[in-house]
Amino acid sequence: MSQISENVRLMLVQLLPASIINDIKCFAFYDNHPRDEKNIDITICTGAGEVREYFQRDLVSSVNLQNEGVTTEIKLIRNKRCELFYLVAGGGELTILSRKEKLKIHERLIGVCNYKISDSACSGEAVLNVFLKYSEIPVVPDDNFKNFKPLEYSSSPSCPLLNEPIVTQLKIKLTEAKFTVKSNEQSLKEFLHLRQLICFSVYTKIHPKLGDSLFSDNLNEVGNALNIFTQKPWIKTCNNKIVIVHTVCNGNEEPLENVQILIHGTTGKSIEYTTKIFEKMSTPPFWKETQSQKLLCNVESALVVVVDLKELKDNIIRRIEWNEVIIYKNEEHECILPIDAVTLSSKDIMGEQFDVMCNDLSDINIILAVLATTEKTELILRHIKRSNEQNVTIDMFYKYLNMERVPNSDNIVVHRKSPYHALNGLMIILEGRNEETGQLAVAVYSRCPSQTLALVHYIQDAVPLRIITTTPNYKITSKSDTFSSYNENTAIVSEQGPNYMSYATSLLNRTSLVLDYLDNSMISMCESNDAVVLNKIGTEIDLFAQGEVGLHEFKKKMWDEARKGVEILAEKRVSVPVSGGMSVD
């Protein structure tokens, strides 16, 4: 990159990730041909002899040239059918790459002195001329850039028809018109699909499920074994959700089961919400979500209610009131514990103080809010070190990605620089480090999987280190001996897998039920006096031939058989490790 001018360097920084900038030997910009729809911005050659295509800073396709020389030049060329090829020269070799679905080595010439692309016959079509060391006559390929033969010079002048350029332009216009019509048809289909989604969304808003937020009449016993530490609930917004936290402790000698918080709005329609239980810990991240709705004895816990902020934004009233109760099961008795009503107004949710990302991170309830409003994804960060590079640490995230370290912890970072940033509200917890291999095991808490994917892209784009990020079930191996020290064992661990025999029996039983129902339906069609049903004989089977009652009985039998198979499979389920493979250059 030292030989490239500064203005070109700035352009490359906008098109390529930061981790690949210093490894470029040559590059070529995409020609944006009107008859080609490929998403490519730039094509580069690396020092390791690899050709890579990038679009919007993402790797599209790559191929290893497997040559010993250093590439010095790369060019784009097309044939008469507008198919894309690459000419890669260097070290006395000329490699032709084809680009259809992905990059592939198409042809290779050895002992090349020079080459040029010219139109010596003035036919309007450029021809590739390759000069070899052992011949003075250049060799030319066919239209597929195969079968290189010596160039044959003709003494008769070429007389192209005068209307050939016009015909070519008309064909181009016709192709463009067909493409425009096809694009407009696709846009119309997408618009109709979007309109259907909007209509369904409006319908669900007008007709909510009011029964989801109503209490059961038999819950009439007030519990006295649950101690509530907070006089008023802790209410904040986090990741576009409202978080209501009640800190409690089970003072009973027995665990409390089926613990839930029920809320019912008194000023509007029912609101969807989720109840989660977290147990307090002394070490970061200070809270651990329980897998069951159970409160253990003498353990400080947090009952968290998560409400989507869209529920309030789409509501036209300026004030919302909720009645809250805690229900639980104690010694086979259903108990109910009322809580003070929660009131939220437009003024309450305005300002920075209501958003946890704008408050001091030293409050452990902020970490609790992030845990309650995100999904956990485990990632492995493998640092492929160049010379004189140290192992990566968690400092990388706030040095290059503008994240902040959480006080009172040395393994938690949070992104909260801008509410409009793709990583805003994302939290990373360092779970382990391997000093020998330079691996970091991290837990990423994000609003959705796309935010985790955005983090992977930001690590590649913004961090000037070669880091391979995968989930723990993937293993990596090197294509060459240069990085063989990073190879991981890809052998599948031999363990007893789940027994699917019982579920296979369920599938066979359901198949038999379907065959019997279809046979009986055809018999009922033959016995029917309806002309519409008789016209279907021989072409299709009428599923309603046995009547609506018969169809419902068939569905019930299918459902019962499927449920039996799933229940047996769940009882015998055994976790099986999954191994994958990916390549490192």
C-alpha positions in Angstrom: 0.0 0.0 0.0 3.0 2.3 0.3 3.1 2.8 -3.5 -0.6 3.9 -3.7 -1.4 7.6 -3.7 -3.2 9.0 -0.7 -6.5 9.7 -2.5 -6.7 6.1 -3.7 -5.9 4.8 -0.2 -8.8 6.8 1.2 -11.1 5.2 -1.4 -9.8 1.7 -0.5 -10.5 2.3 3.2 -14.2 3.0 2.3 -14.4 -0.2 0.2 -12.4 -2.7 2.3 -12.1 -3.9 5.9 -9.2 -2.4 7.9 -7.8 -5.9 8.5 -7.0 -6.4 4.8 -5.7 -3.0 3.7 -2.0 -3.7 4.4 -2.1 -7.0 2.6 -3.1 -5.7 -0.9 -0.7 -6.3 -3.8 -3.0 -5.1 -6.7 -6.6 -4.3 -7.2 -9.2 -3.5 -9.8 -12.6 -1.7 -9.5 -15.7 -3.3 -10.8 -16.9 -2.0 -14.2 -20.6 -1.9 -13.3 -21.7 -3.3 -16.6 -25.4 -2.6 -17.4 -26.0 -6.2 -18.4 -24.4 -7.7 -15.3 -26.1 -7.8 -11.9 -23.3 -8.9 -9.7 -22.8 -7.1 -6.4 -19.1 -6.3 -6.5 -17.2 -3.1 -5.6 -13.6 -4.1 -5.8 -11.4 -7.1 -6.5 -8.0 -7.4 -4.8 -5.0 -9.7 -4.8 -3.3 -10.4 -1.5 0.3 -11.2 -0.6 -0.7 -14.8 0.1 -1.7 -15.3 -3.6 -5.5 -15.0 -3.0 -8.0 -13.1 -5.1 -10.9 -11.7 -3.2 -14.1 -9.8 -4.2 -15.7 -7.3 -1.8 -19.1 -5.6 -1.9 -19.9 -3.0 0.7 -16.9 -4.1 2.7 -18.1 -7.7 2.9 -16.3 -10.6 1.3 -18.3 -12.0 -1.6 -16.0 -14.7 -3.1 -12.4 -15.7 -3.0 -10.0 -18.2 -4.6 -6.3 -19.2 -4.0 -4.2 -18.9 -7.1 -1.7 -21.6 -5.9 1.2 -20.0 -7.7 4.7 -19.2 -6.4 5.1 -15.8 -8.0 3.9 -12.5 -6.7 0.9 -11.0 -8.5 1.5 -7.6 -10.0 -1.7 -6.8 -12.0 -5.3 -7.8 -12.2 -7.8 -6.7 -14.9 -11.4 -7.3 -15.8 -12.4 -8.7 -19.2 -15.7 -10.0 -20.7 -16.6 -12.2 -23.6 -19.4 -11.7 -26.1 -22.0 -13.0 -23.7 -20.9 -10.4 -21.1 -19.5 -13.1 -18.8 -17.0 -11.8 -16.3 -13.4 -13.0 -16.3 -10.2 -11.8 -14.5 -6.7 -11.6 -15.8 -4.1 -12.0 -13.0 -0.5 -11.6 -14.1 2.7 -12.0 -12.1 5.8 -14.2 -11.9 5.8 -15.1 -15.6 2.3 -16.6 -15.3 -1.1 -15.4 -16.6 -4.1 -16.9 -14.7 -7.6 -16.4 -16.0 -10.4 -16.6 -13.4 -14.0 -17.2 -14.3 -16.8 -15.6 -12.2 -20.2 -17.1 -12.4 -21.6 -18.2 -9.1 -18.2 -17.9 -7.4 -14.5 -17.4 -8.4 -12.8 -20.3 -10.0 -9.5 -20.9 -11.9 -10.4 -21.0 -15.5 -7.1 -21.2 -17.4 -3.4 -20.8 -16.6 -0.5 -19.9 -19.0 3.1 -20.4 -18.0 6.1 -18.6 -19.5 4.3 -15.4 -20.3 6.4 -12.4 -21.4 3.6 -9.9 -21.9 0.0 -9.6 -22.9 -2.3 -6.9 -24.3 -6.0 -6.4 -25.1 -6.4 -4.7 -28.5 -8.6 -4.5 -31.5 -6.2 -4.7 -34.4 -8.9 -5.7 -36.9 -11.0 -2.7 -36.0 -14.0 -5.0 -35.6 -15.3 -3.4 -32.4 -14.3 -6.4 -30.3 -11.2 -6.4 -28.1 -9.0 -9.5 -28.3 -6.6 -10.9 -25.7 -3.1 -11.3 -27.2 -0.6 -13.3 -25.0 3.1 -13.3 -25.9 5.0 -16.3 -24.7 8.8 -16.6 -24.2 9.3 -19.4 -26.8 7.2 -17.8 -29.7 7.2 -14.4 -31.5 3.5 -14.9 -32.5 1.0 -14.1 -29.9 -1.6 -16.7 -28.9 -5.3 -15.8 -28.7 -8.2 -17.7 -26.9 -11.7 -18.5 -28.1 -14.8 -16.7 -26.8 -14.6 -18.7 -23.5 -10.9 -17.8 -23.0 -9.9 -21.4 -23.7 -8.0 -23.2 -26.5 -5.2 -20.6 -27.0 -3.9 -20.8 -30.6 -1.4 -18.7 -32.6 -2.9 -15.6 -34.1 -3.7 -15.9 -37.8 -3.3 -12.8 -39.9 -5.7 -12.3 -42.8 -4.8 -10.3 -45.9 -8.5 -9.7 -46.9 -9.9 -6.6 -45.3 -12.9 -7.0 -43.1 -16.1 -5.3 -44.3 -18.6 -5.2 -41.4 -22.1 -4.3 -42.1 -23.1 -0.7 -41.5 -26.1 -1.7 -39.4 -24.3 -4.1 -37.0 -23.6 -1.4 -34.3 -27.3 -0.3 -34.5 -28.5 -3.9 -34.1 -26.2 -4.3 -31.1 -27.5 -1.2 -29.5 -31.1 -2.2 -30.1 -30.5 -5.6 -28.6 -29.0 -3.9 -25.5 -32.1 -1.7 -25.2 -34.3 -4.7 -25.5 -32.5 -6.5 -22.8 -32.6 -3.4 -20.5 -36.4 -3.1 -21.2 -37.0 -6.8 -20.2 -34.9 -6.3 -17.1 -36.9 -3.2 -16.1 -40.3 -5.0 -16.6 -39.0 -7.9 -14.5 -37.9 -5.6 -11.7 -41.2 -3.7 -11.7 -43.1 -7.0 -11.4 -40.9 -8.0 -8.5 -41.4 -4.6 -6.8 -45.2 -5.0 -7.3 -45.2 -8.4 -5.6 -43.2 -7.1 -2.7 -45.6 -4.1 -2.3 -48.6 -6.4 -2.2 -46.9 -8.7 0.3 -46.0 -5.6 2.5 -49.6 -4.4 2.2 -50.9 -7.7 3.5 -48.5 -7.6 6.5 -49.7 -4.1 7.3 -53.3 -5.1 7.2 -52.6 -8.1 9.5 -50.7 -5.9 11.9 -53.5 -3.4 12.1 -56.0 -6.2 12.7 -53.9 -7.6 15.6 -53.8 -4.1 17.2 -57.6 -3.6 16.9 -58.4 -7.1 18.2 -55.9 -8.0 21.0 -56.1 -11.1 23.2 -57.7 -9.6 26.3 -57.7 -12.9 28.1 -53.9 -13.0 28.3 -53.8 -10.3 31.0 -56.8 -11.4 33.2 -56.4 -13.2 36.5 -57.8 -16.6 37.4 -60.8 -16.4 39.8 -59.5 -19.2 42.1 -56.3 -17.2 43.1 -57.8 -15.7 46.2 -55.2 -16.4 48.9 -52.7 -13.7 49.9 -49.2 -15.0 50.4 -47.1 -13.9 53.3 -43.9 -15.8 52.8 -42.4 -13.6 50.1 -40.4 -10.6 51.2 -40.3 -7.6 48.9 -37.2 -5.4 49.3 -38.2 -2.6 47.0 -41.0 -0.3 48.2 -41.4 0.9 44.6 -40.4 -1.0 41.5 -37.3 0.1 39.6 -38.5 1.2 36.1 -36.3 2.1 33.2 -36.1 1.7 29.4 -33.4 -0.5 27.8 -33.1 -1.7 24.2 -36.5 -0.2 23.2 -38.2 -2.1 26.1 -39.5 -1.0 29.5 -38.0 -3.0 32.4 -39.9 -3.2 35.7 -37.7 -4.8 38.5 -39.0 -6.1 41.9 -36.3 -7.3 44.3 -37.6 -10.2 46.4 -36.5 -13.0 48.7 -38.2 -16.3 49.5 -38.4 -16.5 53.3 -40.2 -19.8 53.3 -38.5 -23.1 54.0 -39.7 -24.5 50.7 -39.0 -23.2 47.2 -41.8 -21.2 45.5 -42.9 -22.6 42.1 -44.7 -21.2 39.1 -43.8 -17.6 40.1 -45.2 -15.0 37.7 -46.1 -11.4 37.6 -49.5 -10.5 36.2 -50.2 -7.0 35.0 -53.5 -5.6 33.8 -53.9 -2.2 32.3 -56.8 -0.1 33.5 -56.6 2.7 31.0 -56.3 0.9 27.7 -56.0 -2.3 25.8 -54.1 -5.4 27.0 -50.3 -5.2 26.7 -47.9 -8.0 25.9 -45.1 -8.6 28.4 -42.7 -11.2 29.7 -41.7 -12.3 33.2 -38.1 -13.3 34.0 -36.5 -14.4 37.2 -32.8 -13.6 38.0 -30.7 -14.7 41.0 -28.1 -12.4 42.5 -24.4 -13.4 42.4 -21.3 -11.9 43.9 -19.3 -12.0 40.7 -19.8 -10.3 37.4 -22.3 -10.0 35.7 -24.0 -10.2 39.2 -27.2 -11.7 37.9 -28.1 -15.2 36.5 -31.3 -16.0 34.8 -33.1 -19.1 36.1 -34.3 -21.7 33.7 -37.5 -22.3 35.6 -40.1 -20.1 37.3 -38.9 -21.0 40.8 -37.6 -19.0 43.7 -35.1 -20.8 46.0 -35.0 -20.4 49.7 -33.2 -17.4 51.2 -31.7 -16.3 47.8 -32.1 -12.6 46.8 -33.8 -12.6 43.4 -35.3 -10.1 40.9 -38.6 -10.5 39.3 -38.4 -8.6 36.0 -41.2 -7.6 33.7 -40.2 -6.7 30.1 -42.7 -4.6 28.1 -42.1 -3.7 24.5 -41.8 0.1 24.2 -43.8 0.0 20.9 -46.9 -0.9 23.0 -46.7 2.5 24.5 -45.6 4.4 21.4 -48.6 3.1 19.4 -51.0 4.0 22.2 -52.6 7.4 21.8 -53.4 7.9 25.5 -50.9 10.0 27.6 -51.1 7.9 30.8 -51.0 4.2 31.5 -51.8 2.5 34.8 -51.1 -1.2 35.6 -52.3 -3.3 38.4 -49.6 -5.9 39.4 -49.8 -9.0 41.4 -47.3 -11.8 42.1 -48.7 -15.3 41.9 -46.8 -18.4 43.0 -47.4 -22.0 44.2 -46.5 -22.8 47.9 -47.1 -26.3 49.2 -49.8 -27.2 46.6 -51.5 -23.9 47.3 -51.9 -21.1 44.7 -51.1 -17.7 46.3 -51.5 -14.2 45.1 -49.7 -11.1 46.4 -50.9 -7.7 45.2 -48.4 -4.9 44.5 -48.8 -1.2 44.2 -50.1 0.1 40.9 -47.6 1.2 38.3 -48.3 4.5 36.5 -46.4 5.8 33.5 -47.0 9.0 31.7 -45.5 10.7 28.6 -43.4 12.9 31.0 -42.0 9.9 32.9 -40.5 8.3 29.8 -39.0 11.5 28.5 -35.4 12.5 29.2 -32.1 10.8 29.7 -32.7 9.6 33.2 -35.3 7.1 32.1 -32.9 5.3 29.7 -30.4 3.0 31.5 -27.8 3.7 28.8 -27.6 7.3 29.9 -27.1 6.5 33.6 -24.1 5.5 35.6 -23.1 1.9 34.8 -22.1 1.2 38.4 -25.7 0.4 39.2 -26.1 -3.4 39.0 -29.7 -3.0 38.0 -28.5 -1.6 34.7 -26.7 -4.9 33.9 -29.9 -6.7 35.0 -31.9 -4.6 32.5 -29.5 -5.5 29.7 -29.6 -9.2 30.5 -33.5 -9.1 30.6 -33.8 -7.4 27.2 -31.2 -9.3 25.2 -30.4 -12.7 23.9 -27.1 -14.5 24.7 -24.8 -15.7 21.9 -21.4 -17.3 22.6 -18.6 -16.5 20.3 -14.9 -17.5 19.9 -12.5 -14.8 18.8 -9.3 -16.4 17.2 -6.4 -14.0 16.7 -4.3 -15.0 13.8 -1.2 -13.1 14.8 1.3 -11.4 12.5 4.9 -10.7 13.6 5.3 -8.7 16.8 1.6 -8.7 17.7 0.4 -9.3 21.2 -2.6 -11.4 22.2 -5.9 -9.5 22.1 -7.7 -8.6 25.3 -11.1 -7.2 26.1 -9.4 -3.7 25.8 -9.9 -4.2 22.0 -13.6 -3.5 22.2 -13.4 0.0 23.8 -10.2 0.9 21.9 -11.6 0.2 18.4 -15.4 -0.1 18.8 -16.0 2.8 21.3 -17.4 0.5 24.0 -17.2 1.2 27.8 -16.0 -0.9 30.6 -18.5 -1.5 33.4 -17.3 -0.3 36.8 -16.4 -3.0 39.4 -15.8 -5.6 36.7 -12.9 -6.3 34.4 -14.6 -8.5 31.9 -17.8 -6.6 30.9 -18.1 -3.9 28.2 -21.2 -2.1 26.9 -21.8 0.0 23.8 -23.8 3.2 24.6 -22.1 6.0 22.6 -25.1 6.7 20.3 -28.7 5.5 20.4 -28.6 5.4 16.6 -25.6 3.1 16.4 -26.1 -0.5 15.3 -24.3 -1.8 18.4 -26.1 0.5 20.9 -27.2 -1.5 24.0 -25.0 -4.5 23.2 -23.0 -6.0 26.1 -20.0 -8.3 25.9 -18.8 -10.5 28.8 -15.3 -12.1 28.6 -15.8 -15.7 29.8 -12.3 -17.2 29.1 -8.9 -16.6 27.5 -6.4 -19.0 26.1 -2.9 -17.4 26.3 -1.2 -20.1 24.0 -3.6 -19.8 21.1 -4.8 -16.3 21.6 -8.5 -17.2 21.7 -11.1 -15.2 23.5 -14.4 -16.8 24.6 -17.0 -14.1 25.0 -20.8 -14.0 25.6 -22.6 -11.4 23.5 -25.9 -10.1 24.8 -27.8 -8.5 21.9 -31.4 -7.4 21.0 -31.5 -9.8 18.0 -29.2 -12.1 16.0 -28.6 -9.3 13.4 -27.0 -7.1 16.1 -24.5 -10.0 16.9 -23.8 -10.3 13.1 -23.2 -6.5 13.0 -20.6 -6.9 15.8 -18.8 -9.6 13.8 -18.7 -7.2 10.8 -17.4 -4.3 12.9 -14.6 -6.5 14.3 -13.5 -7.3 10.8 -13.9 -3.7 9.5 -12.6 -1.6 12.4 -10.1 -3.7 14.2 -6.7 -3.7 12.4 -6.0 -7.3 13.4 -6.7 -10.6 11.7 -9.5 -12.1 13.9 -11.7 -15.0 13.0 -15.0 -14.9 14.9 -17.2 -18.0 15.0 -19.6 -19.8 17.3 -18.1 -22.5 19.6 -19.4 -25.4 17.5 -17.1 -24.4 14.5 -13.5 -25.5 14.1 -10.9 -23.9 11.8 -8.2 -25.5 9.7 -5.5 -23.8 7.6 -5.3 -24.2 3.8 -1.5 -23.9 3.9 1.3 -24.7 6.3 1.8 -21.1 7.1 -1.0 -21.1 9.7 -0.9 -24.8 10.6 -0.3 -23.9 14.3 -3.9 -22.6 14.4 -5.4 -25.9 13.3 -8.1 -27.2 15.5 -9.3 -30.8 16.0 -12.4 -31.2 13.7 -13.0 -34.8 14.6 -16.6 -35.4 15.8 -16.7 -36.6 19.4 -18.2 -40.0 19.5 -21.1 -39.9 22.0 -24.4 -41.7 22.2 -26.9 -39.7 20.2 -30.6 -39.4 20.7 -32.7 -42.5 19.9 -35.1 -41.5 17.1 -36.7 -45.0 16.8 -39.8 -44.0 18.8 -40.2 -40.9 16.8 -39.7 -42.9 13.6 -42.6 -45.2 14.7 -44.7 -42.1 15.2 -44.0 -40.9 11.7 -44.9 -44.3 10.3 -48.2 -44.3 12.2 -49.0 -40.8 10.9 -48.2 -42.0 7.4 -50.6 -44.9 7.8 -53.3 -42.5 9.1 -52.9 -40.3 6.0 -53.1 -43.2 3.6 -56.2 -44.6 5.3 -57.9 -41.1 5.3 -57.1 -40.6 1.6 -58.5 -44.1 0.7 -61.7 -43.5 2.7 -62.0 -40.0 1.1 -61.8 -41.5 -2.4 -64.4 -44.1 -1.5 -66.7 -41.3 -0.2 -66.2 -39.3 -3.4 -67.3 -42.3 -5.5 -70.4 -42.7 -3.3 -71.3 -39.0 -3.5 -74.1 -37.5 -5.6 -72.6 -34.1 -5.8 -71.5 -33.2 -9.4 -68.6 -31.0 -8.2 -67.2 -33.9 -6.2 -67.7 -36.4 -9.0 -65.8 -34.2 -11.4 -62.7 -34.3 -9.1 -62.5 -38.1 -9.4 -59.2 -39.0 -11.1 -57.7 -35.6 -10.8 -57.7 -34.7 -7.1 -58.8 -36.0 -3.7 -61.4 -33.9 -1.9 -60.3 -33.8 1.8 -63.8 -32.8 2.8 -65.4 -35.9 1.2 -65.9 -37.5 4.7 -67.4 -34.3 6.1 -66.1 -31.7 8.4 -66.4 -34.0 11.4 -64.3 -36.6 9.8 -61.6 -34.1 8.9 -61.4 -32.8 12.5 -61.2 -36.4 13.8 -58.3 -37.1 11.4 -56.5 -33.9 12.5 -56.9 -34.9 16.1 -55.5 -38.4 15.5 -52.5 -36.8 13.7 -51.9 -34.4 16.5 -52.1 -37.0 19.3 -49.7 -39.3 17.4 -47.2 -36.5 16.8 -47.4 -35.4 20.5 -46.6 -39.0 21.7 -43.5 -39.2 19.5 -42.2 -35.8 20.6 -42.8 -36.6 24.3 -40.9 -39.9 24.1 -38.1 -38.2 22.2 -37.8 -35.4 24.8 -37.5 -38.0 27.6 -34.6 -39.7 25.8 -32.9 -36.6 24.4 -29.1 -36.6 24.7 -27.0 -33.6 23.8 -24.7 -34.2 20.8 -21.8 -31.9 20.1 -21.8 -30.4 16.6 -18.5 -29.7 14.8 -18.0 -27.7 11.7 -15.1 -26.6 9.6 -13.9 -23.4 8.0 -10.7 -22.3 6.3 -8.1 -19.8 7.4 -5.7 -18.0 5.1 
